Amino acid sequence: MTTSHVLLLALLLGVFNGLRALSPPAVTAWGGHLGWIALRSPFAWLGTLPAAIIFTVLAIGELVNDKLPKTPPRTAPPGLIARLVMGALVGGSVATAGGASLVTGLACGIVGALIGTFGGYFIRTRLVKALGAPDFIIALLEDAVTIAGSFWVVSRF
């Protein structure tokens, strides 16, 4: 796999991270634990069973919380910061697993998280209006895209 391919995957996983801050790290953790992706230092800890379980529990909590009416938008500072930090985590993990630069992987994850955060917000609000669908339904679709896309990226290794 070429460096540009690896960095594209880091960017894409960052985009999914912008949609859901904790699902891509959970998928990456399980991928590392199951041997789908060889997580390297400083991210080897992410492939441990405790990390996979913790991120999975947190991701499930986030999936539930996202559907609650009082949940702030993902573009608000706390949610945005979480997405950027987790985007850096998954971007760096994927980049180093593929033999690319740690710093470039971190940057790709952050840029991807920004794209996913703002692009996802724009697309979700537009789909709700255009389809006249309840936000809950579009949110479930967004969950499915995030989880399936994250598994697709992690399985490329």
PyRosetta script that sets phi, psi and omega in degrees:
from pyrosetta import init, pose_from_sequence

init()
pose = pose_from_sequence("MTTSHVLLLALLLGVFNGLRALSPPAVTAWGGHLGWIALRSPFAWLGTLPAAIIFTVLAIGELVNDKLPKTPPRTAPPGLIARLVMGALVGGSVATAGGASLVTGLACGIVGALIGTFGGYFIRTRLVKALGAPDFIIALLEDAVTIAGSFWVVSRF")
pose.set_psi(1, 133.4)
pose.set_omega(1, -178.5)
pose.set_phi(2, -78.0)
pose.set_psi(2, 160.6)
pose.set_omega(2, 178.7)
pose.set_phi(3, -60.5)
pose.set_psi(3, -40.8)
pose.set_omega(3, -179.4)
pose.set_phi(4, -65.0)
pose.set_psi(4, -35.7)
pose.set_omega(4, 177.5)
pose.set_phi(5, -64.5)
pose.set_psi(5, -45.2)
pose.set_omega(5, 179.6)
pose.set_phi(6, -60.8)
pose.set_psi(6, -44.5)
pose.set_omega(6, -178.6)
pose.set_phi(7, -68.7)
pose.set_psi(7, -32.9)
pose.set_omega(7, 174.8)
pose.set_phi(8, -64.1)
pose.set_psi(8, -41.0)
pose.set_omega(8, 177.0)
pose.set_phi(9, -65.8)
pose.set_psi(9, -37.5)
pose.set_omega(9, 176.7)
pose.set_phi(10, -63.5)
pose.set_psi(10, -41.8)
pose.set_omega(10, 177.6)
pose.set_phi(11, -63.5)
pose.set_psi(11, -45.5)
pose.set_omega(11, -178.6)
pose.set_phi(12, -63.8)
pose.set_psi(12, -42.2)
pose.set_omega(12, 177.4)
pose.set_phi(13, -64.7)
pose.set_psi(13, -34.5)
pose.set_omega(13, 174.0)
pose.set_phi(14, -62.4)
pose.set_psi(14, -39.3)
pose.set_omega(14, 177.3)
pose.set_phi(15, -60.8)
pose.set_psi(15, -46.0)
pose.set_omega(15, 177.7)
pose.set_phi(16, -62.5)
pose.set_psi(16, -33.2)
pose.set_omega(16, 177.6)
pose.set_phi(17, -66.0)
pose.set_psi(17, -31.6)
pose.set_omega(17, 175.9)
pose.set_phi(18, -67.5)
pose.set_psi(18, -25.4)
pose.set_omega(18, 177.6)
pose.set_phi(19, -79.0)
pose.set_psi(19, -44.3)
pose.set_omega(19, 178.9)
pose.set_phi(20, -141.5)
pose.set_psi(20, 118.1)
pose.set_omega(20, -172.0)
pose.set_phi(21, -66.3)
pose.set_psi(21, -26.4)
pose.set_omega(21, -171.8)
pose.set_phi(22, -114.1)
pose.set_psi(22, -14.1)
pose.set_omega(22, 179.1)
pose.set_phi(23, -67.9)
pose.set_psi(23, -48.1)
pose.set_omega(23, 178.3)
pose.set_phi(24, -60.1)
pose.set_psi(24, -41.1)
pose.set_omega(24, 175.2)
pose.set_phi(25, -63.3)
pose.set_psi(25, -35.7)
pose.set_omega(25, 177.8)
pose.set_phi(26, -64.4)
pose.set_psi(26, -45.3)
pose.set_omega(26, 179.1)
pose.set_phi(27, -64.1)
pose.set_psi(27, -42.2)
pose.set_omega(27, 178.3)
pose.set_phi(28, -62.5)
pose.set_psi(28, -41.2)
pose.set_omega(28, 178.6)
pose.set_phi(29, -62.0)
pose.set_psi(29, -45.9)
pose.set_omega(29, 178.6)
pose.set_phi(30, -66.2)
pose.set_psi(30, -38.3)
pose.set_omega(30, 176.9)
pose.set_phi(31, -60.0)
pose.set_psi(31, -42.0)
pose.set_omega(31, 177.3)
pose.set_phi(32, -67.2)
pose.set_psi(32, -43.2)
pose.set_omega(32, -179.1)
pose.set_phi(33, -64.4)
pose.set_psi(33, -38.4)
pose.set_omega(33, -177.9)
pose.set_phi(34, -85.7)
pose.set_psi(34, -2.5)
pose.set_omega(34, 176.9)
pose.set_phi(35, 84.2)
pose.set_psi(35, 14.5)
pose.set_omega(35, 177.5)
pose.set_phi(36, -74.2)
pose.set_psi(36, -31.5)
pose.set_omega(36, -178.2)
pose.set_phi(37, -136.0)
pose.set_psi(37, 132.2)
pose.set_omega(37, -178.5)
pose.set_phi(38, -88.0)
pose.set_psi(38, 91.0)
pose.set_omega(38, -179.6)
pose.set_phi(39, -71.4)
pose.set_psi(39, 131.2)
pose.set_omega(39, -177.0)
pose.set_phi(40, -110.5)
pose.set_psi(40, 167.6)
pose.set_omega(40, 176.9)
pose.set_phi(41, -58.7)
pose.set_psi(41, 137.7)
pose.set_omega(41, 8.0)
pose.set_phi(42, -92.7)
pose.set_psi(42, 18.9)
pose.set_omega(42, -174.9)
pose.set_phi(43, -109.4)
pose.set_psi(43, 6.8)
pose.set_omega(43, -177.2)
pose.set_phi(44, -58.7)
pose.set_psi(44, -33.6)
pose.set_omega(44, 179.6)
pose.set_phi(45, -58.5)
pose.set_psi(45, -27.4)
pose.set_omega(45, -177.6)
pose.set_phi(46, -65.1)
pose.set_psi(46, -25.5)
pose.set_omega(46, -179.6)
pose.set_phi(47, -86.6)
pose.set_psi(47, 7.6)
pose.set_omega(47, 178.7)
pose.set_phi(48, -80.6)
pose.set_psi(48, 155.3)
pose.set_omega(48, 179.1)
pose.set_phi(49, -60.3)
pose.set_psi(49, -44.6)
pose.set_omega(49, 178.2)
pose.set_phi(50, -58.7)
pose.set_psi(50, -41.4)
pose.set_omega(50, 179.3)
pose.set_phi(51, -64.2)
pose.set_psi(51, -42.3)
pose.set_omega(51, 179.8)
pose.set_phi(52, -62.1)
pose.set_psi(52, -42.6)
pose.set_omega(52, -179.7)
pose.set_phi(53, -67.5)
pose.set_psi(53, -45.8)
pose.set_omega(53, -179.2)
pose.set_phi(54, -61.4)
pose.set_psi(54, -47.7)
pose.set_omega(54, 179.9)
pose.set_phi(55, -65.5)
pose.set_psi(55, -33.2)
pose.set_omega(55, 177.9)
pose.set_phi(56, -66.4)
pose.set_psi(56, -45.3)
pose.set_omega(56, 178.5)
pose.set_phi(57, -61.6)
pose.set_psi(57, -44.4)
pose.set_omega(57, 178.7)
pose.set_phi(58, -64.3)
pose.set_psi(58, -40.0)
pose.set_omega(58, 179.5)
pose.set_phi(59, -64.6)
pose.set_psi(59, -40.8)
pose.set_omega(59, 178.0)
pose.set_phi(60, -63.2)
pose.set_psi(60, -42.4)
pose.set_omega(60, 176.5)
pose.set_phi(61, -60.1)
pose.set_psi(61, -41.3)
pose.set_omega(61, 178.7)
pose.set_phi(62, -65.8)
pose.set_psi(62, -41.2)
pose.set_omega(62, 179.3)
pose.set_phi(63, -60.5)
pose.set_psi(63, -39.4)
pose.set_omega(63, 177.5)
pose.set_phi(64, -70.2)
pose.set_psi(64, -48.5)
pose.set_omega(64, -177.1)
pose.set_phi(65, -59.6)
pose.set_psi(65, -35.2)
pose.set_omega(65, -178.9)
pose.set_phi(66, -60.1)
pose.set_psi(66, -27.1)
pose.set_omega(66, -176.6)
pose.set_phi(67, -87.5)
pose.set_psi(67, -6.7)
pose.set_omega(67, -178.1)
pose.set_phi(68, -78.0)
pose.set_psi(68, 143.1)
pose.set_omega(68, -174.8)
pose.set_phi(69, -65.7)
pose.set_psi(69, -26.0)
pose.set_omega(69, -177.0)
pose.set_phi(70, -94.9)
pose.set_psi(70, 7.2)
pose.set_omega(70, 178.7)
pose.set_phi(71, -69.7)
pose.set_psi(71, 128.1)
pose.set_omega(71, 179.7)
pose.set_phi(72, -68.5)
pose.set_psi(72, 159.0)
pose.set_omega(72, 180.0)
pose.set_phi(73, -64.3)
pose.set_psi(73, 152.6)
pose.set_omega(73, -179.6)
pose.set_phi(74, -63.4)
pose.set_psi(74, -17.4)
pose.set_omega(74, -179.4)
pose.set_phi(75, -85.1)
pose.set_psi(75, -8.0)
pose.set_omega(75, 175.9)
pose.set_phi(76, -68.5)
pose.set_psi(76, 149.1)
pose.set_omega(76, -173.4)
pose.set_phi(77, -48.2)
pose.set_psi(77, -47.8)
pose.set_omega(77, -177.9)
pose.set_phi(78, -60.6)
pose.set_psi(78, -45.9)
pose.set_omega(78, 179.7)
pose.set_phi(79, -67.3)
pose.set_psi(79, -40.1)
pose.set_omega(79, 179.4)
pose.set_phi(80, -64.7)
pose.set_psi(80, -44.6)
pose.set_omega(80, 179.6)
pose.set_phi(81, -62.4)
pose.set_psi(81, -43.2)
pose.set_omega(81, 178.0)
pose.set_phi(82, -60.4)
pose.set_psi(82, -41.5)
pose.set_omega(82, 180.0)
pose.set_phi(83, -66.3)
pose.set_psi(83, -38.3)
pose.set_omega(83, 178.6)
pose.set_phi(84, -67.6)
pose.set_psi(84, -43.7)
pose.set_omega(84, 179.7)
pose.set_phi(85, -64.5)
pose.set_psi(85, -47.1)
pose.set_omega(85, -179.6)
pose.set_phi(86, -70.1)
pose.set_psi(86, -31.3)
pose.set_omega(86, 174.8)
pose.set_phi(87, -63.1)
pose.set_psi(87, -41.8)
pose.set_omega(87, 176.4)
pose.set_phi(88, -62.8)
pose.set_psi(88, -41.3)
pose.set_omega(88, 179.9)
pose.set_phi(89, -60.0)
pose.set_psi(89, -52.3)
pose.set_omega(89, -177.1)
pose.set_phi(90, -71.9)
pose.set_psi(90, -36.3)
pose.set_omega(90, 177.7)
pose.set_phi(91, -62.7)
pose.set_psi(91, -45.5)
pose.set_omega(91, 177.8)
pose.set_phi(92, -65.4)
pose.set_psi(92, -38.7)
pose.set_omega(92, 179.7)
pose.set_phi(93, -61.9)
pose.set_psi(93, -48.8)
pose.set_omega(93, -178.2)
pose.set_phi(94, -67.7)
pose.set_psi(94, -42.7)
pose.set_omega(94, -178.8)
pose.set_phi(95, -61.4)
pose.set_psi(95, -49.3)
pose.set_omega(95, -178.3)
pose.set_phi(96, -68.3)
pose.set_psi(96, -32.6)
pose.set_omega(96, 176.5)
pose.set_phi(97, -63.8)
pose.set_psi(97, -31.9)
pose.set_omega(97, 179.7)
pose.set_phi(98, -92.9)
pose.set_psi(98, 5.6)
pose.set_omega(98, 177.4)
pose.set_phi(99, 83.8)
pose.set_psi(99, 13.5)
pose.set_omega(99, 178.6)
pose.set_phi(100, -92.9)
pose.set_psi(100, 173.6)
pose.set_omega(100, -178.4)
pose.set_phi(101, -66.7)
pose.set_psi(101, 136.0)
pose.set_omega(101, 177.0)
pose.set_phi(102, -59.8)
pose.set_psi(102, -49.6)
pose.set_omega(102, -176.4)
pose.set_phi(103, -62.5)
pose.set_psi(103, -42.4)
pose.set_omega(103, 179.1)
pose.set_phi(104, -66.6)
pose.set_psi(104, -37.9)
pose.set_omega(104, 177.0)
pose.set_phi(105, -64.2)
pose.set_psi(105, -42.3)
pose.set_omega(105, 176.2)
pose.set_phi(106, -59.4)
pose.set_psi(106, -45.5)
pose.set_omega(106, -179.6)
pose.set_phi(107, -63.5)
pose.set_psi(107, -42.0)
pose.set_omega(107, 178.8)
pose.set_phi(108, -63.1)
pose.set_psi(108, -40.9)
pose.set_omega(108, 178.3)
pose.set_phi(109, -63.5)
pose.set_psi(109, -40.6)
pose.set_omega(109, 179.8)
pose.set_phi(110, -68.6)
pose.set_psi(110, -46.1)
pose.set_omega(110, 178.6)
pose.set_phi(111, -61.8)
pose.set_psi(111, -43.4)
pose.set_omega(111, 177.3)
pose.set_phi(112, -60.2)
pose.set_psi(112, -41.6)
pose.set_omega(112, 179.1)
pose.set_phi(113, -63.2)
pose.set_psi(113, -38.7)
pose.set_omega(113, 176.8)
pose.set_phi(114, -63.9)
pose.set_psi(114, -44.4)
pose.set_omega(114, 178.7)
pose.set_phi(115, -61.6)
pose.set_psi(115, -47.0)
pose.set_omega(115, -179.1)
pose.set_phi(116, -66.1)
pose.set_psi(116, -38.8)
pose.set_omega(116, -178.9)
pose.set_phi(117, -64.2)
pose.set_psi(117, -55.8)
pose.set_omega(117, -175.3)
pose.set_phi(118, -78.3)
pose.set_psi(118, -39.9)
pose.set_omega(118, 177.0)
pose.set_phi(119, -65.1)
pose.set_psi(119, -42.1)
pose.set_omega(119, 178.7)
pose.set_phi(120, -63.4)
pose.set_psi(120, -41.0)
pose.set_omega(120, 178.3)
pose.set_phi(121, -62.8)
pose.set_psi(121, -45.9)
pose.set_omega(121, -179.8)
pose.set_phi(122, -61.8)
pose.set_psi(122, -48.9)
pose.set_omega(122, -178.0)
pose.set_phi(123, -64.8)
pose.set_psi(123, -44.0)
pose.set_omega(123, -178.5)
pose.set_phi(124, -62.0)
pose.set_psi(124, -47.0)
pose.set_omega(124, -178.8)
pose.set_phi(125, -66.0)
pose.set_psi(125, -36.4)
pose.set_omega(125, 179.1)
pose.set_phi(126, -69.0)
pose.set_psi(126, -39.9)
pose.set_omega(126, 179.1)
pose.set_phi(127, -65.0)
pose.set_psi(127, -40.4)
pose.set_omega(127, 178.2)
pose.set_phi(128, -58.8)
pose.set_psi(128, -46.1)
pose.set_omega(128, -179.8)
pose.set_phi(129, -68.1)
pose.set_psi(129, -49.1)
pose.set_omega(129, -173.9)
pose.set_phi(130, -65.8)
pose.set_psi(130, -38.8)
pose.set_omega(130, -177.2)
pose.set_phi(131, -92.0)
pose.set_psi(131, -12.9)
pose.set_omega(131, -175.3)
pose.set_phi(132, 63.6)
pose.set_psi(132, 24.5)
pose.set_omega(132, -178.0)
pose.set_phi(133, -88.6)
pose.set_psi(133, 152.2)
pose.set_omega(133, 174.3)
pose.set_phi(134, -64.5)
pose.set_psi(134, 143.9)
pose.set_omega(134, 179.0)
pose.set_phi(135, -54.8)
pose.set_psi(135, -35.8)
pose.set_omega(135, -178.8)
pose.set_phi(136, -55.9)
pose.set_psi(136, -42.4)
pose.set_omega(136, -178.3)
pose.set_phi(137, -66.9)
pose.set_psi(137, -44.6)
pose.set_omega(137, 179.4)
pose.set_phi(138, -66.0)
pose.set_psi(138, -35.7)
pose.set_omega(138, 177.8)
pose.set_phi(139, -64.1)
pose.set_psi(139, -39.6)
pose.set_omega(139, 177.0)
pose.set_phi(140, -64.9)
pose.set_psi(140, -38.8)
pose.set_omega(140, 175.7)
pose.set_phi(141, -62.3)
pose.set_psi(141, -42.4)
pose.set_omega(141, 178.4)
pose.set_phi(142, -62.9)
pose.set_psi(142, -39.8)
pose.set_omega(142, 175.8)
pose.set_phi(143, -58.6)
pose.set_psi(143, -48.1)
pose.set_omega(143, -177.7)
pose.set_phi(144, -61.8)
pose.set_psi(144, -43.8)
pose.set_omega(144, 178.8)
pose.set_phi(145, -62.1)
pose.set_psi(145, -43.4)
pose.set_omega(145, -178.9)
pose.set_phi(146, -63.3)
pose.set_psi(146, -49.1)
pose.set_omega(146, -176.5)
pose.set_phi(147, -68.3)
pose.set_psi(147, -48.3)
pose.set_omega(147, -180.0)
pose.set_phi(148, -63.5)
pose.set_psi(148, -43.0)
pose.set_omega(148, 179.2)
pose.set_phi(149, -64.1)
pose.set_psi(149, -39.4)
pose.set_omega(149, 178.7)
pose.set_phi(150, -65.1)
pose.set_psi(150, -42.8)
pose.set_omega(150, 176.6)
pose.set_phi(151, -62.5)
pose.set_psi(151, -40.0)
pose.set_omega(151, 179.5)
pose.set_phi(152, -60.7)
pose.set_psi(152, -47.1)
pose.set_omega(152, -179.0)
pose.set_phi(153, -62.1)
pose.set_psi(153, -49.9)
pose.set_omega(153, -176.4)
pose.set_phi(154, -64.8)
pose.set_psi(154, -30.4)
pose.set_omega(154, -179.7)
pose.set_phi(155, -76.4)
pose.set_psi(155, -7.1)
pose.set_omega(155, 179.7)
pose.set_phi(156, -74.1)
pose.set_psi(156, -11.6)
pose.set_omega(156, -176.1)
pose.set_phi(157, -96.2)
pose.dump_pdb("model.pdb")
